[in-house]
Amino acid sequence: MKRMSSELLVAGGGVAGCCAAIAAARNGVRTVLVEQQGYLGGTGYAGMLQHICGLYLNGDAIPSETLNGGLAGEIAGLLNKKAPEKAVRKIGQVYVLPYSANALQDVLTSLVEAEAELTLLRNSRVTGVEAVSGSIRSVTVDVPDGTQNIAAGMVIDCTGDGNVAAMAGAEFELSPLDERQLAGFSVRVSGLEAHDDTLAIKVPYYCAQAVKRNILPLFMKFTTFSFGESPDECFIKMSMEGEDSPDRDERALADAQALIAYLAQVLPSFRQAIIADMSQKVMDREGRRILGDYLLTEDDVLAARKFPDAIARNAWPIELWDRARGTLYKYVPRGEYYEIPFRCITVKGMANLLTAGRCISVSHAALGSTRVMGTCMALGEQAGLAGACFVRNGKYPDNRKKPLR
């Protein structure tokens, strides 16, 4: 087994992990970023999403800046430079930033590679954690050419499922499978023929009818539709039940093929339609929530609560993909936002471990708001800054005495 050392290790190269690693490296801390895939961006890249959610305040006017500054604003600005035509837009009651997965990948890669203090380990994953008396001593990482044992003074878990924290023995909450949010994936369809805007209503309607007649499984009742950039293109967001399994991605493809075949029978616009692309894997919306020193709740979100140790702002509604009722929304008051305290990214009983992204200390309902990409960027950056402070000073910054960035 090879051995190396780093001042700070970040597990997970999604938007939260990239921002954590970049922030730490920019503060002069030797940082290792471990990503199990060959790409950066996590769900933001592999999920074939169309919009970044959680970047903006929701009000009457189109926002001119991001709700959180720092890297969230920097990334949004770089994406805008790459595609000025993809401007902030309003969908329903919220503002989102349209983007392409490849553009996000390019931006994150360029930012990571620009940092001399940052080492990226692609196609690698954490497989073991040595923790003694509430402190992580080292992390075992499977890399393409073998195994490495990495000693790190600080660790940030951005794996989404809190894998590193769980290995270290941290406490967590995990909703029962029948209460957990539906997993999801997206399908890009090409070859649509003559249609009008009513197709966005017809597709969900016919999906619901097929479920009612037992032609399609129950979870396809919650299928959503949106138009693509070209007239013959659309995106269909589908859901999936059950825990992760080796054949889940294959089942997702089979479900997508069955859906397109059914739509071709009932809607003339789909007669020549084909699946042009789909998410690289099925994406979980919920996993472990690592317990910190504060548990953010649904009441905190809906009351737009503020905290003395706030590190991030968020105005995204609670968006729950319920297994029985489909997508449910509960909104933050218009023109308002709530704050996420630093205590939500600390890990109870662990001295040198933080979390960022989907696995922070929140309730099942609050997770429906905090898990979106824009918020995860801000959380990742703040975790990286706090981790860098811990490495340099042996303690976290006193957020209560500093203004929110």
C-alpha positions as CSV (number, residue, x, y, z in Angstrom):
1,M,0.0,0.0,0.0
2,K,1.3,3.4,-1.0
3,R,1.3,6.2,1.6
4,M,1.0,9.9,1.2
5,S,0.0,12.8,3.4
6,S,-2.1,15.9,2.8
7,E,-3.3,18.7,5.1
8,L,-6.9,18.3,3.9
9,L,-8.8,15.7,2.1
10,V,-12.1,16.1,0.3
11,A,-14.1,13.0,-0.7
12,G,-16.5,13.6,-3.6
13,G,-16.0,15.7,-6.7
14,G,-19.5,17.0,-7.1
15,V,-20.1,20.8,-7.0
16,A,-19.9,20.8,-3.2
17,G,-16.6,18.8,-3.2
18,C,-15.0,20.9,-5.9
19,C,-15.9,24.1,-4.1
20,A,-14.6,22.8,-0.8
21,A,-11.3,21.7,-2.4
22,I,-10.8,24.9,-4.4
23,A,-11.5,27.1,-1.3
24,A,-9.0,25.2,0.8
25,A,-6.3,25.2,-1.9
26,R,-6.8,28.9,-2.5
27,N,-6.0,29.4,1.2
28,G,-2.7,27.7,0.8
29,V,-3.7,24.3,2.2
30,R,-2.3,21.2,0.5
31,T,-5.5,19.5,-0.5
32,V,-6.4,16.1,-2.1
33,L,-9.8,15.8,-3.9
34,V,-10.9,12.2,-4.3
35,E,-13.6,11.5,-7.0
36,Q,-14.8,8.0,-7.8
37,Q,-15.8,8.9,-11.4
38,G,-13.6,10.1,-14.3
39,Y,-15.5,13.5,-14.3
40,L,-16.2,16.3,-12.0
41,G,-19.6,17.8,-11.1
42,G,-21.4,14.7,-9.8
43,T,-25.2,14.9,-10.4
44,G,-24.7,18.3,-12.0
45,Y,-22.8,16.6,-14.8
46,A,-24.0,13.0,-14.9
47,G,-27.7,13.7,-14.2
48,M,-28.3,15.6,-17.5
49,L,-30.1,18.4,-15.6
50,Q,-31.0,21.6,-17.4
51,H,-30.9,24.1,-14.6
52,I,-28.9,25.0,-11.5
53,C,-31.3,25.5,-8.7
54,G,-30.8,27.4,-5.4
55,L,-28.6,30.2,-6.7
56,Y,-31.1,33.1,-6.5
57,L,-33.6,34.9,-4.3
58,N,-37.2,34.4,-5.5
59,G,-39.0,37.8,-5.9
60,D,-40.6,39.9,-8.5
61,A,-37.5,41.1,-10.3
62,I,-35.0,38.9,-12.2
63,P,-32.0,38.6,-9.8
64,S,-28.8,40.3,-11.0
65,E,-26.5,38.4,-8.6
66,T,-26.4,35.1,-6.7
67,L,-27.8,34.8,-3.2
68,N,-24.4,33.5,-2.0
69,G,-21.3,35.2,-3.3
70,G,-17.9,33.5,-3.5
71,L,-17.6,30.4,-5.7
72,A,-21.3,30.1,-6.4
73,G,-21.2,33.5,-8.0
74,E,-17.9,32.8,-9.7
75,I,-19.1,29.6,-11.3
76,A,-22.4,31.2,-12.4
77,G,-20.4,34.0,-14.0
78,L,-18.1,31.6,-15.9
79,L,-21.0,29.6,-17.1
80,N,-22.6,32.8,-18.4
81,K,-19.4,33.7,-20.3
82,K,-19.5,30.3,-22.0
83,A,-23.1,30.6,-23.0
84,P,-24.5,34.2,-22.7
85,E,-27.8,33.0,-24.2
86,K,-28.5,30.8,-21.2
87,A,-29.7,33.7,-19.0
88,V,-31.4,33.4,-15.6
89,R,-35.0,32.4,-16.1
90,K,-38.2,32.0,-14.1
91,I,-39.9,28.6,-13.8
92,G,-43.1,28.8,-11.8
93,Q,-42.2,30.7,-8.6
94,V,-38.4,30.3,-8.7
95,Y,-35.4,31.5,-10.7
96,V,-32.9,29.1,-12.2
97,L,-29.8,29.2,-14.3
98,P,-29.9,27.1,-17.5
99,Y,-26.6,25.4,-18.2
100,S,-25.0,22.5,-20.1
101,A,-23.4,19.6,-18.4
102,N,-20.2,19.9,-20.5
103,A,-19.9,23.6,-19.7
104,L,-20.1,22.8,-16.0
105,Q,-17.5,20.1,-16.4
106,D,-15.2,22.5,-18.2
107,V,-15.6,25.2,-15.6
108,L,-15.0,23.0,-12.6
109,T,-12.1,21.2,-14.2
110,S,-10.4,24.6,-15.1
111,L,-10.9,25.9,-11.5
112,V,-9.5,22.7,-9.9
113,E,-6.5,22.4,-12.3
114,A,-5.6,26.1,-11.7
115,E,-4.8,25.4,-8.0
116,A,-1.2,24.4,-7.4
117,E,-2.0,23.1,-3.9
118,L,-4.8,20.8,-5.1
119,T,-4.2,17.2,-6.2
120,L,-7.1,15.5,-8.0
121,L,-7.5,11.7,-7.8
122,R,-10.0,10.6,-10.4
123,N,-11.5,7.1,-10.7
124,S,-10.7,6.7,-7.0
125,R,-12.8,6.2,-3.9
126,V,-12.5,6.1,-0.1
127,T,-12.7,2.5,1.1
128,G,-11.6,2.9,4.7
129,V,-11.2,5.4,7.6
130,E,-9.0,5.2,10.6
131,A,-10.5,7.2,13.4
132,V,-9.2,7.3,17.0
133,S,-11.0,9.1,19.9
134,G,-13.2,11.2,17.6
135,S,-10.4,12.2,15.2
136,I,-9.6,10.9,11.7
137,R,-6.0,9.9,11.4
138,S,-5.9,8.5,7.8
139,V,-8.1,7.5,4.9
140,T,-7.7,4.5,2.6
141,V,-8.3,5.3,-1.1
142,D,-8.6,2.8,-3.9
143,V,-6.8,4.4,-6.9
144,P,-6.5,3.1,-10.5
145,D,-3.1,1.6,-9.8
146,G,-3.6,0.2,-6.4
147,T,-4.4,1.5,-2.9
148,Q,-3.1,4.6,-1.0
149,N,-3.2,5.4,2.6
150,I,-3.6,9.2,3.0
151,A,-2.9,10.9,6.3
152,A,-4.9,14.1,6.5
153,G,-5.3,16.6,9.3
154,M,-8.8,17.5,8.1
155,V,-11.4,15.6,6.1
156,I,-14.6,17.0,4.3
157,D,-17.2,14.5,3.3
158,C,-19.0,15.6,0.1
159,T,-20.0,12.1,-1.1
160,G,-23.7,12.8,-1.0
161,D,-24.4,9.7,1.1
162,G,-22.0,10.6,3.9
163,N,-19.9,7.5,3.1
164,V,-16.7,8.7,4.8
165,A,-18.5,10.0,7.9
166,A,-20.3,6.6,8.2
167,M,-17.0,4.7,8.0
168,A,-15.6,7.0,10.7
169,G,-18.5,5.9,13.0
170,A,-20.5,9.2,12.8
171,E,-24.2,9.1,13.8
172,F,-26.6,9.6,10.9
173,E,-30.3,9.5,10.0
174,L,-31.6,7.6,7.0
175,S,-35.3,7.6,6.2
176,P,-36.9,4.2,5.8
177,L,-37.0,3.1,2.1
178,D,-40.8,3.6,1.8
179,E,-40.4,7.3,3.0
180,R,-37.3,8.1,1.1
181,Q,-37.5,10.4,-1.9
182,L,-37.7,8.8,-5.3
183,A,-34.5,8.5,-7.2
184,G,-34.5,10.0,-10.7
185,F,-32.9,10.2,-14.1
186,S,-33.4,12.2,-17.3
187,V,-33.8,11.2,-20.9
188,R,-33.1,13.4,-23.9
189,V,-35.4,12.5,-26.8
190,S,-34.9,13.5,-30.4
191,G,-37.0,13.0,-33.5
192,L,-40.2,14.8,-32.2
193,E,-42.5,15.6,-35.1
194,A,-45.0,18.5,-35.4
195,H,-46.2,19.6,-32.0
196,D,-47.3,22.6,-29.9
197,D,-46.8,23.7,-26.3
198,T,-49.6,21.4,-25.1
199,L,-47.2,18.5,-25.4
200,A,-45.9,19.5,-22.0
201,I,-49.3,18.8,-20.6
202,K,-50.1,15.8,-22.7
203,V,-47.1,13.7,-21.8
204,P,-47.7,13.8,-18.0
205,Y,-51.4,13.2,-18.6
206,Y,-50.9,10.1,-20.8
207,C,-48.3,8.8,-18.3
208,A,-50.9,9.0,-15.5
209,Q,-53.5,7.3,-17.7
210,A,-51.1,4.4,-18.4
211,V,-50.4,4.0,-14.7
212,K,-54.1,3.9,-14.1
213,R,-54.6,1.2,-16.6
214,N,-51.5,-0.8,-15.3
215,I,-49.6,-0.3,-18.5
216,L,-46.8,1.5,-16.7
217,P,-45.6,1.2,-13.1
218,L,-46.9,3.6,-10.4
219,F,-43.8,5.8,-10.2
220,M,-44.1,6.8,-13.9
221,K,-47.1,8.8,-12.9
222,F,-44.7,11.5,-11.7
223,T,-42.9,11.8,-15.1
224,T,-42.2,15.4,-16.2
225,F,-41.6,16.9,-19.6
226,S,-39.7,20.0,-20.9
227,F,-38.8,21.1,-24.4
228,G,-35.2,21.1,-25.6
229,E,-33.2,23.7,-27.5
230,S,-34.2,22.4,-30.9
231,P,-37.8,21.9,-32.1
232,D,-37.4,18.1,-32.4
233,E,-35.9,17.6,-28.9
234,C,-37.3,17.2,-25.4
235,F,-36.2,16.2,-22.0
236,I,-38.2,13.7,-19.9
237,K,-37.5,13.4,-16.2
238,M,-38.3,10.0,-14.8
239,S,-38.4,8.5,-11.3
240,M,-37.4,5.1,-9.9
241,E,-38.2,3.2,-6.7
242,G,-36.1,0.8,-4.8
243,E,-32.6,0.9,-3.3
244,D,-29.5,1.1,-5.4
245,S,-28.6,-2.2,-7.1
246,P,-26.1,-3.4,-9.7
247,D,-28.9,-3.5,-12.3
248,R,-30.6,-0.2,-11.5
249,D,-29.2,1.7,-14.5
250,E,-30.2,-1.1,-16.8
251,R,-33.8,-1.1,-15.4
252,A,-33.8,2.7,-15.9
253,L,-33.0,2.3,-19.6
254,A,-35.7,-0.4,-19.9
255,D,-38.2,1.9,-18.2
256,A,-37.3,4.8,-20.6
257,Q,-37.6,2.6,-23.7
258,A,-41.0,1.3,-22.5
259,L,-42.2,4.9,-21.9
260,I,-41.1,6.2,-25.3
261,A,-42.7,3.1,-27.0
262,Y,-46.0,3.9,-25.2
263,L,-45.9,7.6,-26.1
264,A,-45.3,6.7,-29.7
265,Q,-48.6,4.8,-29.6
266,V,-50.7,7.6,-28.1
267,L,-49.1,10.8,-29.3
268,P,-48.3,11.3,-33.0
269,S,-45.4,13.6,-32.1
270,F,-43.5,10.6,-30.7
271,R,-44.0,8.3,-33.7
272,Q,-40.4,8.7,-34.8
273,A,-38.9,9.7,-31.5
274,I,-35.8,8.0,-30.2
275,I,-33.7,8.1,-27.0
276,A,-30.7,10.3,-27.9
277,D,-29.1,10.4,-24.5
278,M,-29.8,9.8,-20.8
279,S,-28.3,10.3,-17.4
280,Q,-25.1,8.4,-16.9
281,K,-26.7,6.8,-13.8
282,V,-29.8,6.9,-11.7
283,M,-29.5,9.7,-9.2
284,D,-30.5,9.4,-5.5
285,R,-32.2,12.4,-4.0
286,E,-31.8,11.2,-0.5
287,G,-29.3,9.2,1.5
288,R,-27.6,9.4,4.9
289,R,-27.9,12.7,6.7
290,I,-24.9,13.0,9.0
291,L,-25.8,14.4,12.4
292,G,-24.1,17.6,13.3
293,D,-24.4,20.0,16.2
294,Y,-27.7,21.4,14.8
295,L,-30.4,19.7,12.8
296,L,-32.1,22.1,10.3
297,T,-35.8,21.5,10.2
298,E,-38.8,22.2,7.9
299,D,-39.9,25.0,10.3
300,D,-36.5,26.7,10.0
301,V,-36.8,26.7,6.2
302,L,-40.4,27.9,5.9
303,A,-40.0,30.5,8.7
304,A,-36.9,31.9,6.8
305,R,-34.9,31.5,10.0
306,K,-31.6,33.3,10.5
307,F,-28.7,32.1,12.6
308,P,-25.7,33.8,14.3
309,D,-23.3,31.2,12.8
310,A,-24.8,31.3,9.3
311,I,-22.6,30.1,6.4
312,A,-25.1,30.0,3.5
313,R,-28.4,31.4,2.4
314,N,-31.1,29.5,0.5
315,A,-34.5,30.4,-1.0
316,W,-35.2,27.2,-2.8
317,P,-38.6,25.6,-1.7
318,I,-38.8,22.3,0.0
319,E,-39.1,20.0,-3.0
320,L,-40.0,16.4,-2.1
321,W,-40.4,13.6,-4.6
322,D,-42.9,11.6,-2.6
323,R,-43.3,8.0,-3.5
324,A,-47.1,8.1,-3.1
325,R,-48.0,11.7,-4.2
326,G,-45.3,12.8,-6.6
327,T,-43.5,16.2,-6.3
328,L,-44.6,18.3,-3.4
329,Y,-43.6,21.9,-2.9
330,K,-43.5,24.1,0.2
331,Y,-42.2,27.6,-0.4
332,V,-40.0,30.0,1.5
333,P,-41.9,33.4,1.9
334,R,-41.6,35.4,-1.3
335,G,-38.5,37.7,-1.3
336,E,-37.1,35.9,1.7
337,Y,-34.4,33.3,2.4
338,Y,-33.3,31.2,5.3
339,E,-29.8,30.5,6.6
340,I,-27.9,27.3,7.2
341,P,-25.7,27.4,10.3
342,F,-22.2,26.2,10.5
343,R,-23.3,23.6,13.1
344,C,-25.1,21.8,10.2
345,I,-21.8,20.9,8.6
346,T,-20.0,19.8,11.7
347,V,-20.1,16.2,12.7
348,K,-21.2,15.3,16.2
349,G,-18.3,13.7,18.1
350,M,-15.7,14.2,15.4
351,A,-13.0,16.8,15.8
352,N,-11.6,17.1,12.2
353,L,-14.5,16.1,10.0
354,L,-17.0,18.3,8.2
355,T,-19.7,17.6,5.6
356,A,-21.0,19.6,2.7
357,G,-23.7,19.0,0.0
358,R,-26.6,16.6,0.4
359,C,-25.4,14.8,3.5
360,I,-25.4,17.7,6.0
361,S,-27.4,17.7,9.3
362,V,-30.9,18.4,8.2
363,S,-34.3,16.7,8.6
364,H,-35.9,14.6,5.8
365,A,-38.1,17.6,4.8
366,A,-35.4,20.3,5.0
367,L,-33.2,18.1,2.7
368,G,-35.8,18.8,0.0
369,S,-34.5,22.4,0.0
370,T,-30.8,22.2,0.9
371,R,-29.8,19.5,-1.6
372,V,-29.9,21.7,-4.7
373,M,-26.7,22.6,-6.6
374,G,-26.5,26.3,-5.9
375,T,-26.7,25.8,-2.2
376,C,-24.3,22.9,-2.3
377,M,-21.7,25.1,-3.9
378,A,-22.0,27.6,-1.1
379,L,-21.8,24.9,1.6
380,G,-18.8,23.3,-0.1
381,E,-16.9,26.6,-0.2
382,Q,-17.7,27.3,3.5
383,A,-16.6,23.9,4.5
384,G,-13.3,24.3,2.6
385,L,-12.7,27.7,4.3
386,A,-13.5,26.3,7.8
387,G,-11.3,23.2,7.1
388,A,-8.4,25.4,6.0
389,C,-8.8,27.5,9.2
390,F,-8.7,24.2,11.3
391,V,-5.5,23.1,9.5
392,R,-3.8,26.4,10.2
393,N,-5.1,27.2,13.7
394,G,-6.3,23.9,15.2
395,K,-9.8,25.3,15.4
396,Y,-12.7,26.5,13.3
397,P,-13.4,30.1,12.7
398,D,-15.8,31.9,15.0
399,N,-18.6,32.5,12.5
400,R,-20.6,34.4,15.0
401,K,-18.2,37.4,14.8
402,K,-17.9,37.4,11.0
403,P,-20.4,38.6,8.4
404,L,-21.8,36.0,6.0
405,R,-19.9,36.1,2.7
